């Protein structure tokens, strides 16, 4: 039996769930998990359905047959093969904790993705990447060559077939043009001290202010620096007895976990961009073991 995921977002109105469930039943499909949210602020409806075809219906046929239903409700609808492994391009600079964490999760199968390459503006992790049989792309970025560097980056994205780009502590700002072209397909991680502690050494700034929580935020990248729709966040409590170095160590741990969980949610089609915010459905209970992260 084929396992699929259907994602839907549309203006809120009566009859949406009945139309979707009726369509799936009529096509010999059995719903295994469903989550929905009706946002009164935007008057939009969001739904994610896991189902299996008990009659062998092809994904292409389901997409085609569902079109009239989608049109009647003004839906943005997408069918996904649950077995598909998202092609992910990683980007990193000189901090490797998120990169190494993602590589480990990928190796043990906790993050079911295909890493199609790693882009870096430094050579620091070239050997690590090559030893994992992953293509490494060194793209030096300066204030004078940024357009050319971004053109090379977009060539790597297109040539590799990357469906998602994860900035695993990549310390270069992407241009507005790249952010627009890759909208909803780039995830970044940063410390949650922004905007309170901007600039160099935010953990030292936090230490000097006696902060009691270390945090991290994963979000979709937009032209507004570090202000894109938030996917995942977490914190870890600290005490007055811990040093600035402890802040850095704890911060790295929480950054790695938050980025991995954000990627995990995206590749399982649990995230929806809702204006400046996101709707993120939890992992389905029936697949908790395979989707558990962090």
N, C-alpha and C positions, 0 to 999 in steps of 0.2 A: 504494500500500500504506500502511496505517495503522501508525504507530509509537507504541508504548505502553510504559509502565513499570509493573511490578507490584512493590509493596513488601509484605513479610511479616515479622511477628514473632510468635513463639509459643513455648510450652514446647518444649524440645529433646527430640526422639525420632527414632527411625529411620523412614525412608521419606518425609520431607518433600520433599526435592529430587525424588525419583522421582515423587511425586504431582503436584507442580507442573509438572515438565517433561512428564509424560505428558498432563496436562490441556491444556497449550499445543499439544502435537503433535496431539492429537485434534481441536483446534479450528482447525487449519490455520495455526498460528503458528510462526514461526521465531525462536529466541532469538539475539540479536545480542551480548549482553553479560550477564554474571551475576557477582555478588559475594555472598558469604555469610560469616557469622561465627557460631560456636557459643561462647557465653560460659560457661565452666565455673564462674564465680563466681555467676552468677544462674540458670544452667541454662536460658537462653533462646537461641533461634535467631533470627537476622536474615538477611534476603535481599532483594536488589534485582535485578530482571531487566528488561533492555531487550529488547523483541521487536517484531516486525512481523507483522501479520496478512496472510497471502498469499491469504486467501479473502474478505477484506472484512468480517470479523466486527466487529460494532459493539461499542463499549465497554460499553454497557448490557447487551448479551447476555452478554459475557464475565463481567461482574460477577455477573449472575444465575446463570449456569451454574457459577461457581466457588464459590458459597455452600456447597454440600455438602462440598466439599474443605476449605474454611476451618473449617467447623463440626467436622469430624472430627478436626482437629488443634488446635482451640482457637486459630485464627489471628486476628490483627488484620491484615487484608489490604486493600489499596487499589490500584485500577487508575487510572492517570493517562494522559491524552493528552499525548504528548511535545511537541506543538505548542502546548499551553496556556501562556499567559504569566501568571505569578502576579501578582495585584494587590497592590502594596506601598504602604503608607503610611509616609512618612519623618517622623521627629520630630527637631528640632534646637533648640538654644538659641543661644549666641553664638559657638561655634566651628564654622566652616564647612568645614573640610578634608575631613571624611568626606562631608558633603553634596555638595560640589563634585565629589569623586571619583566618587561614585555617579551623579551627573548626567552626567558625562562618559562613563562606561562605558555608561550607558543610551543616550546619544545615538549612540555608535558601534556599538552592538549587542553589546558584550562582556558586557553584563548584560541578558539577554532577559526583562525584566519590564515591567509596566505600572505606572508611578508614578501612583497615583490621588489623591495629595494630599501636602501637607507641613504638618505641625502645628508651631507654635512658640510659646513663651511670650515671644518677643521679635519685633520687627519688622525685625530686622537683615537678613534675607535675603528679605524680601517681594518686592522688585523682581526679584531673581534668579529666584525661583520663577515669578512672574507672566510674566516674559519668556520662560520656557520653556513657557508655556501649561499650567501645572500649577496646580490649585486650592491656594490658600494659606489656612490657617486659623490665625488668631491667637487663642490661648487663654491669657490671662493667668492665672498661678497665684500665689496668695498663701496664707499659712497660714490665712486666714479663708474662702477660697472654693474650697478644694481639691475637696470633693465635687461642687460645681457644675461645676468645670473638668473633672473626670474624666467627669461625665455628658455634657458636650459632646464630649469626646474619643471616648467610646463611640458617640455619635451619628454622628460623622464616620466611625468605623470601619464601622458598620453601613450608613450611607447610601452610602459609597464602595464597599462590597463588598470591603474590604481583607482579603486572606487572610494577610498577614504585615505586622507592624509592625517597622520598623528604627529603633532609637534611635541616630541619627547624632550622638552627643554631645549628647543631650538631658539637661539637668542637673536634672531633677526626678525624685523617687522615685515610682514608681507604687504605688498602694495594694495591699494583699493581695488585695482583691476583684477588682481589674482583673487582677492577675497570675494569679489562679486562673481567671478567665473566659477569659483569653487564653493559657492554658498551651500551650506549644509553638509559639506564633505570634508571639512577641516576641523579637527579638535585640538585645542591647546590646553596646557596645564599651567597653572601659576599658583603662587602662595596666596592665601586669602587675606594677607595683610593689605593688598591693594584695595582701595586707593590710600589707605592710611599710611603705609610705609612704602613709598615709591623710591625708585632709583637704586643705587648700589647698596649691596649688603642689607637687605630688608630684615634678615634675622637678627643682625646686630642692633638695628634700630628697635626691633621689638624687644630684645633683651634689655636695652637701655630704658625702655618704658615699662618694664615689668609685666609684659603680657602674660596672661595665664592660659591661653589656648593657642596652639599651633594649628593652622588649617591649610587646606588646599582646595582649589576650584578647577573643574574641567568644564570647558564651554566651547560652543561653536565659534569659529573665528569670523569676525565681521570687520568692516573698515574702522569701526570704533574700537580702538585698542583696549583689549581685555574687558570689553563690555558686551560680548556676545551672549546669546542665550545659554544659561547655565544648565549643564546636564547632571553633574554630580559634585558633591562637596563632602568633606569630612573634617574632623578636628581631633586633636589629642591634647589632653590636659598636661600642663607642666607646673612646676613649683618654683619657689624663690631660690631653692638650693641648686637648681640646674644652671649650667653655664651657657654662654652663647654658642659654643660648639655643640652642646646637647640640642639646642634649638635647631641647628642646621641638620643634625642627624635625624631627629624626629620629623622635621619638615620633609626631608627626602623620603622617608618611609610613607608618610601620608600622601605625598604627591604621587608616588608610584602606584599606590592602591587606588586613588581617586581616578587617575588617568586610565588604568586598566578597567575599572568598573564602567567608566564612560564609554570606552571603546566597546566593551562587552554589550552594553545596552544598545548602542548604535547598530552593531552587526546583527543583533537579534530583532531589529526593527521595533524596538520598544520606545524610541524617541520620536517626538513630533515637535517641530518648531511652531510656536504659537505667539507670533509677534516678537516681543523682546524676551519672552519666556519659553519654557519647554513643557511639554507633557511627557513624563517618563513613566511608563507602566512597569510594575515590578516583574521580576522573573516569574514565569508560570510555575505553580506548585508541582505540576507533574514532571517538570524538567529541572527541578531545583539542583539535583546533583550535577547535572551537566552545565548549568548556568551559574553555579555559585562562584562568587569572586571575592577576593580581598580578605 
